[in-house]
């Protein structure tokens, strides 16, 4: 059974939402080790940018693999 484009997008978004939480938590823990000191607001904004990029990447890759199948 083929996955629809809409369901590909929904799956990618769900995956990235979980990844967003992990990414922000990781930034909060890891940045200070490297001497980077950011506020929670800055971490959330950076996470949002990476999230948008990740959604686009996941969707494009999913559609490419669906086409090749």
CHARMM-style PDB file with segment names, atoms N, HN, CA, C and O in Angstrom:
ATOM      1  N   UNK     1       0.839  -1.175   0.000  1.00  0.00      PROA
ATOM      2  CA  UNK     1       0.000   0.000   0.000  1.00  0.00      PROA
ATOM      3  C   UNK     1       0.894   1.252   0.000  1.00  0.00      PROA
ATOM      4  O   UNK     1       1.878   1.322   0.737  1.00  0.00      PROA
ATOM      5  N   UNK     2       0.542   2.218  -0.824  1.00  0.00      PROA
ATOM      6  HN  UNK     2      -0.257   2.161  -1.423  1.00  0.00      PROA
ATOM      7  CA  UNK     2       1.291   3.464  -0.898  1.00  0.00      PROA
ATOM      8  C   UNK     2       0.857   4.416   0.208  1.00  0.00      PROA
ATOM      9  O   UNK     2      -0.307   4.442   0.610  1.00  0.00      PROA
ATOM     10  N   UNK     3       1.807   5.186   0.684  1.00  0.00      PROA
ATOM     11  HN  UNK     3       2.752   5.165   0.358  1.00  0.00      PROA
ATOM     12  CA  UNK     3       1.495   6.220   1.654  1.00  0.00      PROA
ATOM     13  C   UNK     3       1.178   7.502   0.890  1.00  0.00      PROA
ATOM     14  O   UNK     3       1.903   7.876  -0.032  1.00  0.00      PROA
ATOM     15  N   UNK     4       0.105   8.166   1.272  1.00  0.00      PROA
ATOM     16  HN  UNK     4      -0.484   7.862   2.021  1.00  0.00      PROA
ATOM     17  CA  UNK     4      -0.269   9.407   0.595  1.00  0.00      PROA
ATOM     18  C   UNK     4       0.710  10.520   0.966  1.00  0.00      PROA
ATOM     19  O   UNK     4       1.434  10.428   1.958  1.00  0.00      PROA
ATOM     20  N   UNK     5       0.714  11.550   0.166  1.00  0.00      PROA
ATOM     21  HN  UNK     5       0.126  11.625  -0.640  1.00  0.00      PROA
ATOM     22  CA  UNK     5       1.570  12.706   0.447  1.00  0.00      PROA
ATOM     23  C   UNK     5       1.207  13.327   1.788  1.00  0.00      PROA
ATOM     24  O   UNK     5       2.090  13.714   2.554  1.00  0.00      PROA
ATOM     25  N   UNK     6      -0.084  13.424   2.075  1.00  0.00      PROA
ATOM     26  HN  UNK     6      -0.802  13.110   1.453  1.00  0.00      PROA
ATOM     27  CA  UNK     6      -0.525  14.011   3.336  1.00  0.00      PROA
ATOM     28  C   UNK     6      -0.032  13.191   4.519  1.00  0.00      PROA
ATOM     29  O   UNK     6       0.454  13.751   5.502  1.00  0.00      PROA
ATOM     30  N   UNK     7      -0.151  11.880   4.434  1.00  0.00      PROA
ATOM     31  HN  UNK     7      -0.545  11.425   3.636  1.00  0.00      PROA
ATOM     32  CA  UNK     7       0.309  11.041   5.537  1.00  0.00      PROA
ATOM     33  C   UNK     7       1.834  11.078   5.668  1.00  0.00      PROA
ATOM     34  O   UNK     7       2.361  10.952   6.773  1.00  0.00      PROA
ATOM     35  N   UNK     8       2.540  11.251   4.557  1.00  0.00      PROA
ATOM     36  HN  UNK     8       2.111  11.354   3.659  1.00  0.00      PROA
ATOM     37  CA  UNK     8       3.989  11.437   4.625  1.00  0.00      PROA
ATOM     38  C   UNK     8       4.323  12.693   5.421  1.00  0.00      PROA
ATOM     39  O   UNK     8       5.241  12.695   6.241  1.00  0.00      PROA
ATOM     40  N   UNK     9       3.576  13.749   5.171  1.00  0.00      PROA
ATOM     41  HN  UNK     9       2.830  13.747   4.504  1.00  0.00      PROA
ATOM     42  CA  UNK     9       3.798  15.001   5.881  1.00  0.00      PROA
ATOM     43  C   UNK     9       3.459  14.844   7.361  1.00  0.00      PROA
ATOM     44  O   UNK     9       4.212  15.301   8.221  1.00  0.00      PROA
ATOM     45  N   UNK    10       2.336  14.204   7.663  1.00  0.00      PROA
ATOM     46  HN  UNK    10       1.724  13.832   6.964  1.00  0.00      PROA
ATOM     47  CA  UNK    10       1.927  13.998   9.054  1.00  0.00      PROA
ATOM     48  C   UNK    10       2.979  13.183   9.804  1.00  0.00      PROA
ATOM     49  O   UNK    10       3.333  13.518  10.935  1.00  0.00      PROA
ATOM     50  N   UNK    11       3.473  12.128   9.189  1.00  0.00      PROA
ATOM     51  HN  UNK    11       3.186  11.855   8.271  1.00  0.00      PROA
ATOM     52  CA  UNK    11       4.505  11.301   9.812  1.00  0.00      PROA
ATOM     53  C   UNK    11       5.775  12.109  10.066  1.00  0.00      PROA
ATOM     54  O   UNK    11       6.375  12.007  11.136  1.00  0.00      PROA
ATOM     55  N   UNK    12       6.175  12.896   9.100  1.00  0.00      PROA
ATOM     56  HN  UNK    12       5.687  12.978   8.231  1.00  0.00      PROA
ATOM     57  CA  UNK    12       7.384  13.707   9.244  1.00  0.00      PROA
ATOM     58  C   UNK    12       7.232  14.719  10.374  1.00  0.00      PROA
ATOM     59  O   UNK    12       8.160  14.921  11.157  1.00  0.00      PROA
ATOM     60  N   UNK    13       6.077  15.348  10.459  1.00  0.00      PROA
ATOM     61  HN  UNK    13       5.323  15.183   9.823  1.00  0.00      PROA
ATOM     62  CA  UNK    13       5.843  16.346  11.509  1.00  0.00      PROA
ATOM     63  C   UNK    13       5.865  15.686  12.886  1.00  0.00      PROA
ATOM     64  O   UNK    13       6.479  16.216  13.812  1.00  0.00      PROA
ATOM     65  N   UNK    14       5.203  14.536  13.032  1.00  0.00      PROA
ATOM     66  HN  UNK    14       4.705  14.106  12.279  1.00  0.00      PROA
ATOM     67  CA  UNK    14       5.194  13.830  14.314  1.00  0.00      PROA
ATOM     68  C   UNK    14       6.612  13.451  14.727  1.00  0.00      PROA
ATOM     69  O   UNK    14       6.988  13.600  15.890  1.00  0.00      PROA
ATOM     70  N   UNK    15       7.384  12.968  13.784  1.00  0.00      PROA
ATOM     71  HN  UNK    15       7.078  12.846  12.840  1.00  0.00      PROA
ATOM     72  CA  UNK    15       8.770  12.593  14.056  1.00  0.00      PROA
ATOM     73  C   UNK    15       9.584  13.800  14.505  1.00  0.00      PROA
ATOM     74  O   UNK    15      10.392  13.698  15.428  1.00  0.00      PROA
ATOM     75  N   UNK    16       9.376  14.920  13.870  1.00  0.00      PROA
ATOM     76  HN  UNK    16       8.719  15.004  13.121  1.00  0.00      PROA
ATOM     77  CA  UNK    16      10.176  16.106  14.159  1.00  0.00      PROA
ATOM     78  C   UNK    16       9.748  16.755  15.477  1.00  0.00      PROA
ATOM     79  O   UNK    16      10.582  17.337  16.171  1.00  0.00      PROA
ATOM     80  N   UNK    17       8.477  16.665  15.830  1.00  0.00      PROA
ATOM     81  HN  UNK    17       7.800  16.192  15.266  1.00  0.00      PROA
ATOM     82  CA  UNK    17       8.030  17.219  17.111  1.00  0.00      PROA
ATOM     83  C   UNK    17       8.773  16.536  18.260  1.00  0.00      PROA
ATOM     84  O   UNK    17       9.243  17.196  19.187  1.00  0.00      PROA
ATOM     85  N   UNK    18       8.871  15.232  18.189  1.00  0.00      PROA
ATOM     86  HN  UNK    18       8.490  14.696  17.436  1.00  0.00      PROA
ATOM     87  CA  UNK    18       9.630  14.496  19.207  1.00  0.00      PROA
ATOM     88  C   UNK    18      11.097  14.911  19.147  1.00  0.00      PROA
ATOM     89  O   UNK    18      11.726  15.138  20.180  1.00  0.00      PROA
ATOM     90  N   UNK    19      11.635  15.007  17.941  1.00  0.00      PROA
ATOM     91  HN  UNK    19      11.124  14.823  17.101  1.00  0.00      PROA
ATOM     92  CA  UNK    19      13.019  15.417  17.769  1.00  0.00      PROA
ATOM     93  C   UNK    19      13.285  16.819  18.298  1.00  0.00      PROA
ATOM     94  O   UNK    19      14.372  17.096  18.805  1.00  0.00      PROA
ATOM     95  N   UNK    20      12.299  17.704  18.181  1.00  0.00      PROA
ATOM     96  HN  UNK    20      11.417  17.479  17.768  1.00  0.00      PROA
ATOM     97  CA  UNK    20      12.434  19.077  18.676  1.00  0.00      PROA
ATOM     98  C   UNK    20      12.704  19.085  20.174  1.00  0.00      PROA
ATOM     99  O   UNK    20      13.612  19.771  20.643  1.00  0.00      PROA
ATOM    100  N   UNK    21      11.922  18.332  20.914  1.00  0.00      PROA
ATOM    101  HN  UNK    21      11.184  17.775  20.533  1.00  0.00      PROA
ATOM    102  CA  UNK    21      12.126  18.259  22.356  1.00  0.00      PROA
ATOM    103  C   UNK    21      13.491  17.708  22.712  1.00  0.00      PROA
ATOM    104  O   UNK    21      14.166  18.217  23.607  1.00  0.00      PROA
ATOM    105  N   UNK    22      13.890  16.668  22.007  1.00  0.00      PROA
ATOM    106  HN  UNK    22      13.342  16.255  21.279  1.00  0.00      PROA
ATOM    107  CA  UNK    22      15.209  16.076  22.245  1.00  0.00      PROA
ATOM    108  C   UNK    22      16.311  17.077  21.896  1.00  0.00      PROA
ATOM    109  O   UNK    22      17.291  17.200  22.631  1.00  0.00      PROA
ATOM    110  N   UNK    23      16.156  17.785  20.790  1.00  0.00      PROA
ATOM    111  HN  UNK    23      15.360  17.685  20.193  1.00  0.00      PROA
ATOM    112  CA  UNK    23      17.169  18.744  20.351  1.00  0.00      PROA
ATOM    113  C   UNK    23      17.334  19.886  21.346  1.00  0.00      PROA
ATOM    114  O   UNK    23      18.455  20.252  21.698  1.00  0.00      PROA
ATOM    115  N   UNK    24      16.217  20.448  21.797  1.00  0.00      PROA
ATOM    116  HN  UNK    24      15.306  20.151  21.511  1.00  0.00      PROA
ATOM    117  CA  UNK    24      16.293  21.573  22.741  1.00  0.00      PROA
ATOM    118  C   UNK    24      16.923  21.112  24.052  1.00  0.00      PROA
ATOM    119  O   UNK    24      17.772  21.804  24.614  1.00  0.00      PROA
ATOM    120  N   UNK    25      16.511  19.955  24.534  1.00  0.00      PROA
ATOM    121  HN  UNK    25      15.822  19.393  24.077  1.00  0.00      PROA
ATOM    122  CA  UNK    25      17.101  19.422  25.767  1.00  0.00      PROA
ATOM    123  C   UNK    25      18.603  19.192  25.595  1.00  0.00      PROA
ATOM    124  O   UNK    25      19.391  19.484  26.495  1.00  0.00      PROA
ATOM    125  N   UNK    26      18.987  18.672  24.441  1.00  0.00      PROA
ATOM    126  HN  UNK    26      18.347  18.436  23.710  1.00  0.00      PROA
ATOM    127  CA  UNK    26      20.407  18.426  24.171  1.00  0.00      PROA
ATOM    128  C   UNK    26      21.184  19.740  24.114  1.00  0.00      PROA
ATOM    129  O   UNK    26      22.284  19.833  24.659  1.00  0.00      PROA
ATOM    130  N   UNK    27      20.621  20.753  23.459  1.00  0.00      PROA
ATOM    131  HN  UNK    27      19.727  20.677  23.016  1.00  0.00      PROA
ATOM    132  CA  UNK    27      21.270  22.064  23.393  1.00  0.00      PROA
ATOM    133  C   UNK    27      21.493  22.612  24.798  1.00  0.00      PROA
ATOM    134  O   UNK    27      22.573  23.113  25.110  1.00  0.00      PROA
ATOM    135  N   UNK    28      20.470  22.517  25.644  1.00  0.00      PROA
ATOM    136  HN  UNK    28      19.592  22.111  25.391  1.00  0.00      PROA
ATOM    137  CA  UNK    28      20.568  23.053  27.002  1.00  0.00      PROA
ATOM    138  C   UNK    28      21.685  22.351  27.775  1.00  0.00      PROA
ATOM    139  O   UNK    28      22.394  22.979  28.561  1.00  0.00      PROA
ATOM    140  N   UNK    29      21.834  21.059  27.547  1.00  0.00      PROA
ATOM    141  HN  UNK    29      21.258  20.550  26.908  1.00  0.00      PROA
ATOM    142  CA  UNK    29      22.849  20.296  28.271  1.00  0.00      PROA
ATOM    143  C   UNK    29      24.251  20.423  27.674  1.00  0.00      PROA
ATOM    144  O   UNK    29      25.239  20.467  28.408  1.00  0.00      PROA
ATOM    145  N   UNK    30      24.337  20.482  26.351  1.00  0.00      PROA
ATOM    146  HN  UNK    30      23.535  20.446  25.755  1.00  0.00      PROA
ATOM    147  CA  UNK    30      25.630  20.412  25.674  1.00  0.00      PROA
ATOM    148  C   UNK    30      26.271  21.778  25.425  1.00  0.00      PROA
ATOM    149  O   UNK    30      27.487  21.909  25.558  1.00  0.00      PROA
ATOM    150  N   UNK    31      25.498  22.780  25.075  1.00  0.00      PROA
ATOM    151  HN  UNK    31      24.510  22.673  24.967  1.00  0.00      PROA
ATOM    152  CA  UNK    31      26.079  24.085  24.750  1.00  0.00      PROA
ATOM    153  C   UNK    31      27.023  24.601  25.834  1.00  0.00      PROA
ATOM    154  O   UNK    31      28.117  25.055  25.501  1.00  0.00      PROA
ATOM    155  N   UNK    32      26.652  24.551  27.115  1.00  0.00      PROA
ATOM    156  HN  UNK    32      25.763  24.182  27.385  1.00  0.00      PROA
ATOM    157  CA  UNK    32      27.566  25.065  28.145  1.00  0.00      PROA
ATOM    158  C   UNK    32      28.915  24.332  28.184  1.00  0.00      PROA
ATOM    159  O   UNK    32      29.935  24.924  28.539  1.00  0.00      PROA
ATOM    160  N   UNK    33      28.917  23.064  27.825  1.00  0.00      PROA
ATOM    161  HN  UNK    33      28.089  22.583  27.537  1.00  0.00      PROA
ATOM    162  CA  UNK    33      30.171  22.306  27.797  1.00  0.00      PROA
ATOM    163  C   UNK    33      31.148  22.928  26.799  1.00  0.00      PROA
ATOM    164  O   UNK    33      32.361  22.890  27.002  1.00  0.00      PROA
ATOM    165  N   UNK    34      30.608  23.498  25.724  1.00  0.00      PROA
ATOM    166  HN  UNK    34      29.622  23.529  25.559  1.00  0.00      PROA
ATOM    167  CA  UNK    34      31.435  24.123  24.689  1.00  0.00      PROA
ATOM    168  C   UNK    34      31.557  25.638  24.870  1.00  0.00      PROA
ATOM    169  O   UNK    34      32.030  26.344  23.979  1.00  0.00      PROA
ATOM    170  N   UNK    35      31.131  26.121  26.022  1.00  0.00      PROA
ATOM    171  HN  UNK    35      30.747  25.548  26.746  1.00  0.00      PROA
ATOM    172  CA  UNK    35      31.260  27.540  26.310  1.00  0.00      PROA
ATOM    173  C   UNK    35      30.199  28.409  25.666  1.00  0.00      PROA
ATOM    174  O   UNK    35      30.351  29.629  25.604  1.00  0.00      PROA
ATOM    175  N   UNK    36      29.137  27.804  25.189  1.00  0.00      PROA
ATOM    176  HN  UNK    36      29.013  26.813  25.239  1.00  0.00      PROA
ATOM    177  CA  UNK    36      28.040  28.558  24.576  1.00  0.00      PROA
ATOM    178  C   UNK    36      26.933  28.729  25.608  1.00  0.00      PROA
ATOM    179  O   UNK    36      26.385  27.749  26.112  1.00  0.00      PROA
ATOM    180  N   UNK    37      26.611  29.972  25.915  1.00  0.00      PROA
ATOM    181  HN  UNK    37      27.056  30.768  25.506  1.00  0.00      PROA
ATOM    182  CA  UNK    37      25.595  30.238  26.923  1.00  0.00      PROA
ATOM    183  C   UNK    37      24.420  30.936  26.258  1.00  0.00      PROA
ATOM    184  O   UNK    37      24.535  32.076  25.808  1.00  0.00      PROA
ATOM    185  N   UNK    38      23.300  30.251  26.202  1.00  0.00      PROA
ATOM    186  HN  UNK    38      23.206  29.325  26.568  1.00  0.00      PROA
ATOM    187  CA  UNK    38      22.102  30.771  25.545  1.00  0.00      PROA
ATOM    188  C   UNK    38      20.937  30.732  26.520  1.00  0.00      PROA
ATOM    189  O   UNK    38      20.928  29.960  27.479  1.00  0.00      PROA
ATOM    190  N   UNK    39      19.960  31.578  26.252  1.00  0.00      PROA
ATOM    191  HN  UNK    39      19.967  32.204  25.473  1.00  0.00      PROA
ATOM    192  CA  UNK    39      18.747  31.578  27.071  1.00  0.00      PROA
ATOM    193  C   UNK    39      17.809  30.485  26.562  1.00  0.00      PROA
ATOM    194  O   UNK    39      17.991  29.945  25.471  1.00  0.00      PROA
ATOM    195  N   UNK    40      16.810  30.176  27.371  1.00  0.00      PROA
ATOM    196  HN  UNK    40      16.662  30.614  28.258  1.00  0.00      PROA
ATOM    197  CA  UNK    40      15.810  29.196  26.947  1.00  0.00      PROA
ATOM    198  C   UNK    40      15.114  29.668  25.669  1.00  0.00      PROA
ATOM    199  O   UNK    40      14.865  28.873  24.762  1.00  0.00      PROA
ATOM    200  N   UNK    41      14.805  30.953  25.603  1.00  0.00      PROA
ATOM    201  HN  UNK    41      15.007  31.599  26.339  1.00  0.00      PROA
ATOM    202  CA  UNK    41      14.147  31.500  24.410  1.00  0.00      PROA
ATOM    203  C   UNK    41      15.015  31.305  23.169  1.00  0.00      PROA
ATOM    204  O   UNK    41      14.505  30.951  22.106  1.00  0.00      PROA
ATOM    205  N   UNK    42      16.309  31.530  23.295  1.00  0.00      PROA
ATOM    206  HN  UNK    42      16.723  31.818  24.159  1.00  0.00      PROA
ATOM    207  CA  UNK    42      17.216  31.335  22.162  1.00  0.00      PROA
ATOM    208  C   UNK    42      17.261  29.860  21.753  1.00  0.00      PROA
ATOM    209  O   UNK    42      17.251  29.543  20.564  1.00  0.00      PROA
ATOM    210  N   UNK    43      17.309  28.966  22.738  1.00  0.00      PROA
ATOM    211  HN  UNK    43      17.317  29.224  23.704  1.00  0.00      PROA
ATOM    212  CA  UNK    43      17.305  27.536  22.430  1.00  0.00      PROA
ATOM    213  C   UNK    43      16.025  27.128  21.721  1.00  0.00      PROA
ATOM    214  O   UNK    43      16.063  26.336  20.778  1.00  0.00      PROA
ATOM    215  N   UNK    44      14.900  27.655  22.161  1.00  0.00      PROA
ATOM    216  HN  UNK    44      14.869  28.298  22.926  1.00  0.00      PROA
ATOM    217  CA  UNK    44      13.621  27.327  21.527  1.00  0.00      PROA
ATOM    218  C   UNK    44      13.574  27.845  20.087  1.00  0.00      PROA
ATOM    219  O   UNK    44      13.068  27.161  19.198  1.00  0.00      PROA
ATOM    220  N   UNK    45      14.098  29.048  19.859  1.00  0.00      PROA
ATOM    221  HN  UNK    45      14.509  29.603  20.582  1.00  0.00      PROA
ATOM    222  CA  UNK    45      14.116  29.614  18.503  1.00  0.00      PROA
ATOM    223  C   UNK    45      15.032  28.818  17.578  1.00  0.00      PROA
ATOM    224  O   UNK    45      14.672  28.519  16.439  1.00  0.00      PROA
ATOM    225  N   UNK    46      16.225  28.477  18.082  1.00  0.00      PROA
ATOM    226  HN  UNK    46      16.518  28.720  19.007  1.00  0.00      PROA
ATOM    227  CA  UNK    46      17.138  27.665  17.260  1.00  0.00      PROA
ATOM    228  C   UNK    46      16.502  26.315  16.957  1.00  0.00      PROA
ATOM    229  O   UNK    46      16.592  25.815  15.836  1.00  0.00      PROA
ATOM    230  N   UNK    47      15.869  25.737  17.947  1.00  0.00      PROA
ATOM    231  HN  UNK    47      15.795  26.143  18.858  1.00  0.00      PROA
ATOM    232  CA  UNK    47      15.183  24.462  17.745  1.00  0.00      PROA
ATOM    233  C   UNK    47      14.099  24.567  16.693  1.00  0.00      PROA
ATOM    234  O   UNK    47      13.905  23.646  15.900  1.00  0.00      PROA
ATOM    235  N   UNK    48      13.388  25.695  16.682  1.00  0.00      PROA
ATOM    236  HN  UNK    48      13.546  26.444  17.326  1.00  0.00      PROA
ATOM    237  CA  UNK    48      12.324  25.895  15.687  1.00  0.00      PROA
ATOM    238  C   UNK    48      12.887  25.946  14.270  1.00  0.00      PROA
ATOM    239  O   UNK    48      12.308  25.370  13.349  1.00  0.00      PROA
ATOM    240  N   UNK    49      14.012  26.635  14.096  1.00  0.00      PROA
ATOM    241  HN  UNK    49      14.482  27.103  14.844  1.00  0.00      PROA
ATOM    242  CA  UNK    49      14.639  26.714  12.771  1.00  0.00      PROA
ATOM    243  C   UNK    49      15.057  25.315  12.309  1.00  0.00      PROA
ATOM    244  O   UNK    49      14.772  24.916  11.180  1.00  0.00      PROA
ATOM    245  N   UNK    50      15.739  24.573  13.196  1.00  0.00      PROA
ATOM    246  HN  UNK    50      15.970  24.897  14.113  1.00  0.00      PROA
ATOM    247  CA  UNK    50      16.161  23.226  12.839  1.00  0.00      PROA
ATOM    248  C   UNK    50      14.972  22.313  12.583  1.00  0.00      PROA
ATOM    249  O   UNK    50      15.047  21.408  11.752  1.00  0.00      PROA
ATOM    250  N   UNK    51      13.882  22.546  13.291  1.00  0.00      PROA
ATOM    251  HN  UNK    51      13.821  23.281  13.966  1.00  0.00      PROA
ATOM    252  CA  UNK    51      12.678  21.740  13.105  1.00  0.00      PROA
ATOM    253  C   UNK    51      12.095  21.944  11.709  1.00  0.00      PROA
ATOM    254  O   UNK    51      11.736  20.976  11.039  1.00  0.00      PROA
ATOM    255  N   UNK    52      12.002  23.181  11.275  1.00  0.00      PROA
ATOM    256  HN  UNK    52      12.294  23.968  11.819  1.00  0.00      PROA
ATOM    257  CA  UNK    52      11.466  23.461   9.931  1.00  0.00      PROA
ATOM    258  C   UNK    52      12.330  22.814   8.849  1.00  0.00      PROA
ATOM    259  O   UNK    52      11.813  22.246   7.886  1.00  0.00      PROA
ATOM    260  N   UNK    53      13.628  22.906   9.014  1.00  0.00      PROA
ATOM    261  HN  UNK    53      14.048  23.367   9.796  1.00  0.00      PROA
ATOM    262  CA  UNK    53      14.541  22.281   8.051  1.00  0.00      PROA
ATOM    263  C   UNK    53      14.352  20.764   8.072  1.00  0.00      PROA
ATOM    264  O   UNK    53      14.348  20.120   7.023  1.00  0.00      PROA
ATOM    265  N   UNK    54      14.198  20.209   9.249  1.00  0.00      PROA
ATOM    266  HN  UNK    54      14.201  20.732  10.101  1.00  0.00      PROA
ATOM    267  CA  UNK    54      14.031  18.766   9.388  1.00  0.00      PROA
ATOM    268  C   UNK    54      12.724  18.269   8.770  1.00  0.00      PROA
ATOM    269  O   UNK    54      12.696  17.211   8.142  1.00  0.00      PROA
ATOM    270  N   UNK    55      11.648  19.026   8.945  1.00  0.00      PROA
ATOM    271  HN  UNK    55      11.670  19.886   9.455  1.00  0.00      PROA
ATOM    272  CA  UNK    55      10.365  18.647   8.334  1.00  0.00      PROA
ATOM    273  C   UNK    55      10.513  18.596   6.816  1.00  0.00      PROA
ATOM    274  O   UNK    55      10.087  17.632   6.179  1.00  0.00      PROA
ATOM    275  N   UNK    56      11.110  19.623   6.245  1.00  0.00      PROA
ATOM    276  HN  UNK    56      11.456  20.405   6.762  1.00  0.00      PROA
ATOM    277  CA  UNK    56      11.291  19.655   4.789  1.00  0.00      PROA
ATOM    278  C   UNK    56      12.167  18.493   4.329  1.00  0.00      PROA
ATOM    279  O   UNK    56      11.847  17.829   3.343  1.00  0.00      PROA
ATOM    280  N   UNK    57      13.263  18.244   5.032  1.00  0.00      PROA
ATOM    281  HN  UNK    57      13.523  18.783   5.834  1.00  0.00      PROA
ATOM    282  CA  UNK    57      14.162  17.150   4.672  1.00  0.00      PROA
ATOM    283  C   UNK    57      13.448  15.806   4.738  1.00  0.00      PROA
ATOM    284  O   UNK    57      13.549  15.006   3.808  1.00  0.00      PROA
ATOM    285  N   UNK    58      12.738  15.554   5.814  1.00  0.00      PROA
ATOM    286  HN  UNK    58      12.656  16.204   6.569  1.00  0.00      PROA
ATOM    287  CA  UNK    58      12.040  14.277   5.978  1.00  0.00      PROA
ATOM    288  C   UNK    58      10.995  14.063   4.893  1.00  0.00      PROA
ATOM    289  O   UNK    58      10.883  12.972   4.333  1.00  0.00      PROA
ATOM    290  N   UNK    59      10.237  15.101   4.604  1.00  0.00      PROA
ATOM    291  HN  UNK    59      10.328  15.987   5.058  1.00  0.00      PROA
ATOM    292  CA  UNK    59       9.186  14.996   3.596  1.00  0.00      PROA
ATOM    293  C   UNK    59       9.775  14.717   2.214  1.00  0.00      PROA
ATOM    294  O   UNK    59       9.298  13.839   1.495  1.00  0.00      PROA
ATOM    295  N   UNK    60      10.806  15.463   1.851  1.00  0.00      PROA
ATOM    296  HN  UNK    60      11.194  16.176   2.435  1.00  0.00      PROA
ATOM    297  CA  UNK    60      11.432  15.281   0.530  1.00  0.00      PROA
ATOM    298  C   UNK    60      12.023  13.885   0.391  1.00  0.00      PROA
ATOM    299  O   UNK    60      11.841  13.232  -0.637  1.00  0.00      PROA
ATOM    300  N   UNK    61      12.726  13.426   1.416  1.00  0.00      PROA
ATOM    301  HN  UNK    61      12.874  13.956   2.251  1.00  0.00      PROA
ATOM    302  CA  UNK    61      13.297  12.081   1.348  1.00  0.00      PROA
ATOM    303  C   UNK    61      12.213  11.015   1.270  1.00  0.00      PROA
ATOM    304  O   UNK    61      12.343  10.053   0.512  1.00  0.00      PROA
ATOM    305  N   UNK    62      11.158  11.174   2.037  1.00  0.00      PROA
ATOM    306  HN  UNK    62      11.053  11.954   2.653  1.00  0.00      PROA
ATOM    307  CA  UNK    62      10.062  10.204   2.008  1.00  0.00      PROA
ATOM    308  C   UNK    62       9.454  10.129   0.601  1.00  0.00      PROA
ATOM    309  O   UNK    62       9.198   9.040   0.086  1.00  0.00      PROA
ATOM    310  N   UNK    63       9.230  11.277  -0.003  1.00  0.00      PROA
ATOM    311  HN  UNK    63       9.438  12.161   0.415  1.00  0.00      PROA
ATOM    312  CA  UNK    63       8.626  11.300  -1.342  1.00  0.00      PROA
ATOM    313  C   UNK    63       9.580  10.693  -2.372  1.00  0.00      PROA
ATOM    314  O   UNK    63       9.136   9.993  -3.282  1.00  0.00      PROA
ATOM    315  N   UNK    64      10.883  10.950  -2.241  1.00  0.00      PROA
ATOM    316  HN  UNK    64      11.244  11.519  -1.502  1.00  0.00      PROA
ATOM    317  CA  UNK    64      11.856  10.351  -3.173  1.00  0.00      PROA
ATOM    318  C   UNK    64      11.854   8.831  -3.043  1.00  0.00      PROA
ATOM    319  O   UNK    64      11.834   8.125  -4.051  1.00  0.00      PROA
ATOM    320  N   UNK    65      11.875   8.331  -1.829  1.00  0.00      PROA
ATOM    321  HN  UNK    65      11.892   8.905  -1.011  1.00  0.00      PROA
ATOM    322  CA  UNK    65      11.867   6.886  -1.647  1.00  0.00      PROA
ATOM    323  C   UNK    65      10.552   6.265  -2.120  1.00  0.00      PROA
ATOM    324  O   UNK    65      10.538   5.149  -2.639  1.00  0.00      PROA
ATOM    325  N   UNK    66       9.462   6.986  -1.939  1.00  0.00      PROA
ATOM    326  HN  UNK    66       9.474   7.893  -1.516  1.00  0.00      PROA
ATOM    327  CA  UNK    66       8.173   6.483  -2.410  1.00  0.00      PROA
ATOM    328  C   UNK    66       8.165   6.406  -3.948  1.00  0.00      PROA
ATOM    329  O   UNK    66       7.616   5.467  -4.525  1.00  0.00      PROA
ATOM    330  N   UNK    67       8.777   7.398  -4.597  1.00  0.00      PROA
ATOM    331  HN  UNK    67       9.223   8.160  -4.128  1.00  0.00      PROA
ATOM    332  CA  UNK    67       8.854   7.409  -6.057  1.00  0.00      PROA
ATOM    333  C   UNK    67       9.721   6.257  -6.570  1.00  0.00      PROA
ATOM    334  O   UNK    67       9.381   5.619  -7.566  1.00  0.00      PROA
ATOM    335  N   UNK    68      10.833   5.993  -5.893  1.00  0.00      PROA
ATOM    336  HN  UNK    68      11.108   6.511  -5.084  1.00  0.00      PROA
ATOM    337  CA  UNK    68      11.754   4.944  -6.321  1.00  0.00      PROA
ATOM    338  C   UNK    68      11.189   3.550  -6.084  1.00  0.00      PROA
ATOM    339  O   UNK    68      11.617   2.587  -6.720  1.00  0.00      PROA
ATOM    340  N   UNK    69      10.228   3.442  -5.170  1.00  0.00      PROA
ATOM    341  HN  UNK    69       9.880   4.224  -4.654  1.00  0.00      PROA
ATOM    342  CA  UNK    69       9.637   2.146  -4.861  1.00  0.00      PROA
ATOM    343  C   UNK    69       8.765   1.760  -5.989  1.00  0.00      PROA
ATOM    344  OT1 UNK    69       8.151   0.694  -5.958  1.00  0.00      PROA
TER     345      UNK     69
END
